[in-house]
Amino acid sequence: MFYKLVAKFLFLFLFFLVLSCSQKGDNSGGRSTITLVFKHGKIAGDPELFRQIIDRFEIENPGIKVKDEVLPASTDEQHQFYVLNLEGKSPEFDVLSMDVIWVPEFARARWIKDLSHLLTDVERSDFFPGPMQAVTYRGRVYAVPWYIDAGVLYYRKDLLRKYGFPPPKIWQELVTIAQSIIMREPDMYGFIWQGKQYEGLVCNVLEYFWSNGGDILEEEKLVLNSSENISALQFMRDLIVKYRVTPPLVITAIEEPTRHIFGNGKAVFMRNWPYALNIFEREGSAIKGKVGVSALPSFPGKESASTLGGWQLGINNNSRHPEEAERLIRFLTSPEVQKALALTVGYKPSRKSLYFDKDLIRVQPFLIQLHDIFMKVRSRPVTPYYMMITQVIQPEFSASLSGIKTPEEALNSAQRQIEHIFQVEK
């Protein structure tokens, strides 16, 4: 662990040293300093490390200061902040960090600037296709991918090895393995995931839909109540009540509680985002060296699918300093800064080329596996109406998992409500 920390900070030292040496002095031309306001969610890890990166931008751009302001942790609250301020044409912030599901909505409302000119064709090809699709609306790019997330399967590789099981490729294999191990290992859960009524539930459910050949929209046609989706949602309920490998507590669980359960050695399998692996491999972790990561399973004859997560950077259409805001976005999404963020706070780069970087692979060898997963990641419906869709499907999915409705009843209800939304919006 010590050499990994040394490698991280040695890299940061060299990174900042190289940038410092390349600095060509004050080129502000006597202009007064301007202040860019950068709104974003809480930065993982030590915020001082991120502030050092911002300080380096200010050194490179002596006429610009950056005030980074942290929004509430809840993405719903962040979305509400942006909607109220952008609709009100507030110029009080310049750069904003956006969830992947917000970009089409904000672009359609003309709240954020068209940034197509920021990325050449070569640069666009360096980003994973999923994030690029998410930031594109009607053929134009309205944000630049900052870092990427995707659902992955964590498993106790020591326990699978002990009982002679390979990582599961099919959902039913996961059930069989989990049942076998928890019979022999007391006080363990088989499989935990995020089932509370919130956006994370949608991410989880879609991974079952897609891996069973289902979807929500197909070429703008609503297909929510398909037989594939009904059987996939039934399987999720069966994990709790029929197979008993998932505890009922998951219907109130989000990322961190499930991460703590798995991190305390109390579960065989867990679905979560890649950020957790850095935590599991820290000194003092109860499962250090015992964790494997793989793509999520699928249903027979179908392909594995992970929901795209991550954050993108855009510019407020009412910013007083759009050119300077573009400079900040170029800097924060550059290969050098994405690499620094990966080494310090653990954010996974949105640029494909960094997954072959020797420095990163030395410290985080699992990046090689993540590359293949990220190449196949899928977006939630890329539509300006997504926030209305998710407000409908969240309670319906929750009702099905809780046993209040059958999967068919829940999906038929959601189908009718969303069809009505589409008719009204047209």
TAGI-V22393 format. One record per pair of residues at least 6 apart in sequence whose C-alpha atoms are under 8 Angstrom apart, sorted by the first residue. I is the first residue (numbers start at 1). J is the second residue. Records with the same first field share a line. If there is no record, write none. Layout:
# TAGI-V22393
I=J ; J
This chain:
# TAGI-V22393
1=282 ; 283
4=363
7=363
8=343 ; 344 ; 363
11=340
12=340
15=336 ; 340
16=56
19=56 ; 60
20=56 ; 59 ; 60
23=59 ; 60
26=61 ; 62 ; 63
27=61 ; 62 ; 63
28=61 ; 62 ; 63
31=63
32=63
33=62 ; 63 ; 64 ; 65
34=63 ; 64 ; 65
35=64 ; 65 ; 66 ; 67
36=64 ; 65 ; 66 ; 67 ; 93 ; 94 ; 95 ; 321 ; 324 ; 325
37=66 ; 67 ; 68 ; 69 ; 92 ; 93 ; 94 ; 95
38=66 ; 67 ; 68 ; 69 ; 93 ; 94 ; 95 ; 96 ; 97
39=68 ; 69 ; 70 ; 71 ; 93 ; 94 ; 95 ; 96 ; 97
40=68 ; 69 ; 70 ; 71 ; 96 ; 97 ; 98
41=70 ; 71 ; 72 ; 73 ; 78 ; 97
42=70 ; 71 ; 72 ; 73
43=50 ; 345
44=345 ; 346
45=344 ; 345
46=345
49=344 ; 345
50=341
53=337
54=66
57=328 ; 331
58=64 ; 65 ; 66
64=324
71=78
72=78
75=99
79=102
86=111 ; 316
87=111
89=111 ; 318
90=318
91=316 ; 318 ; 319 ; 320
92=319
93=316 ; 319
94=315 ; 316 ; 318 ; 319 ; 320 ; 321 ; 322 ; 325
95=313 ; 314 ; 315 ; 316 ; 325 ; 329
96=313 ; 314 ; 315 ; 316
97=311 ; 312 ; 313 ; 314
98=311 ; 312 ; 313 ; 314
99=309 ; 310 ; 311 ; 312
100=131 ; 134 ; 135 ; 308 ; 309 ; 310 ; 311 ; 312
101=134 ; 380 ; 381 ; 382 ; 386 ; 387
102=384 ; 386 ; 387
103=134 ; 135 ; 136 ; 137 ; 142 ; 143 ; 384
104=134 ; 135 ; 136 ; 137 ; 382 ; 383 ; 384
105=383 ; 384 ; 385 ; 386
106=112 ; 384
107=113 ; 137 ; 142
108=137 ; 384
110=317
111=316 ; 317 ; 318
112=142 ; 314 ; 315 ; 316 ; 317
113=142 ; 314 ; 315 ; 316 ; 317
114=140 ; 141 ; 142 ; 143
115=140 ; 141 ; 142 ; 143 ; 144 ; 314
116=140 ; 141 ; 142
118=326 ; 330
124=132
126=351 ; 352 ; 353
127=145 ; 350 ; 351 ; 352
128=350 ; 351 ; 352 ; 374 ; 375
129=375
130=308 ; 374 ; 375 ; 376 ; 377 ; 378 ; 379
131=145 ; 148 ; 308 ; 350 ; 379
132=144 ; 145
133=379 ; 382
134=379 ; 382
135=141 ; 142 ; 143 ; 144 ; 145 ; 312
136=142 ; 143
142=314
143=312 ; 313 ; 314 ; 315
144=312 ; 313 ; 314 ; 329 ; 333
145=311 ; 312 ; 313 ; 333 ; 350
146=310 ; 311 ; 312 ; 313 ; 332 ; 333 ; 338 ; 349 ; 350
147=310 ; 311 ; 312 ; 338 ; 347 ; 348 ; 349 ; 350
148=308 ; 309 ; 310 ; 311 ; 347 ; 348 ; 349 ; 350
149=273 ; 274 ; 308 ; 309 ; 310 ; 348 ; 374
150=273 ; 274 ; 306 ; 307 ; 308 ; 309 ; 310 ; 373 ; 374 ; 377
151=203 ; 204 ; 271 ; 272 ; 273 ; 274 ; 296 ; 306 ; 307 ; 308 ; 309
152=271 ; 272 ; 273 ; 274 ; 293 ; 294 ; 295 ; 296 ; 306
153=269 ; 270 ; 271 ; 272 ; 293 ; 294 ; 295 ; 296
154=269 ; 270 ; 271 ; 272 ; 291 ; 292 ; 293 ; 294
155=167 ; 268 ; 269 ; 270 ; 291 ; 292 ; 293
156=267 ; 268 ; 269 ; 290 ; 291 ; 292
157=290 ; 291 ; 292
158=290 ; 291
159=181 ; 268
160=166 ; 167
163=181
165=177
167=174 ; 294
168=174 ; 177 ; 297
169=296 ; 297 ; 298
170=297 ; 298 ; 299 ; 300
171=297 ; 298 ; 299
172=299
174=297
175=190 ; 239 ; 243 ; 245
178=190 ; 191 ; 245 ; 268 ; 269
179=190 ; 243 ; 244 ; 245
181=190 ; 268
182=188 ; 189 ; 190 ; 268
187=266
188=265 ; 266 ; 267 ; 268
189=245 ; 246 ; 247 ; 266 ; 267 ; 268
190=245 ; 246 ; 267 ; 268 ; 269
191=245 ; 246 ; 247 ; 267 ; 268 ; 269 ; 270 ; 271
192=246 ; 247 ; 250 ; 258 ; 267 ; 269 ; 270 ; 271
193=204 ; 250 ; 253 ; 254 ; 255 ; 258 ; 270 ; 271 ; 272
194=200 ; 201 ; 204 ; 250 ; 251 ; 252 ; 253 ; 254 ; 255 ; 258 ; 271 ; 272
195=201 ; 204 ; 250 ; 251 ; 252 ; 253 ; 254 ; 398 ; 401
196=250 ; 251 ; 252 ; 253 ; 254 ; 398
197=251 ; 252 ; 394 ; 395 ; 397 ; 398
198=394
199=390 ; 394
200=254 ; 255
201=394 ; 397 ; 398
202=390 ; 393 ; 394 ; 397
203=307 ; 380
204=307
205=233 ; 397
206=215 ; 307 ; 380
207=304 ; 305 ; 306 ; 307
208=229 ; 232 ; 233 ; 236 ; 298 ; 305
209=215 ; 228 ; 229 ; 232 ; 233
210=303 ; 304 ; 305
211=297 ; 298 ; 299 ; 302 ; 303 ; 304 ; 305
212=228 ; 229 ; 232 ; 298 ; 299 ; 300 ; 302 ; 303
213=228 ; 302 ; 303
214=223 ; 226 ; 228 ; 229
215=223 ; 224 ; 229
216=222 ; 223 ; 224 ; 381
217=223 ; 224 ; 381
222=415 ; 419
223=415
224=411 ; 412 ; 414 ; 415
225=408 ; 411 ; 412 ; 415
230=407 ; 408 ; 411
231=407
233=397 ; 400 ; 401 ; 407
234=406 ; 407
236=401
237=400 ; 401 ; 402 ; 403
238=244
239=245 ; 246
240=246 ; 247 ; 248
251=398 ; 401 ; 402
255=272 ; 273
258=270
259=270 ; 272 ; 276
261=267
262=268 ; 269 ; 270
263=280 ; 285 ; 286 ; 287
264=285 ; 286 ; 287
265=286 ; 287
271=296
274=348
275=346 ; 347
277=291
278=346
279=285
280=286 ; 287 ; 288 ; 291
281=287 ; 288 ; 289
282=288
293=366 ; 369
294=369
295=304 ; 305 ; 306 ; 373
296=304 ; 305 ; 306
297=304
298=304 ; 305
305=376 ; 377 ; 378
306=373 ; 376 ; 377 ; 378
307=377 ; 378 ; 379 ; 380
308=377 ; 378 ; 379 ; 380
313=329
314=329
315=322 ; 325 ; 326
331=337
332=338
335=351 ; 354
338=347 ; 348 ; 349 ; 350
339=349 ; 354 ; 360
341=347 ; 348
342=348 ; 349 ; 360
343=360 ; 363
349=355
352=371
354=360
355=361 ; 367 ; 368 ; 371
356=368
360=367
361=367 ; 368
388=421
389=418
392=414 ; 417 ; 418
393=414
396=410 ; 411 ; 413 ; 414
397=407 ; 410 ; 411
399=405 ; 410
400=406 ; 407 ; 410
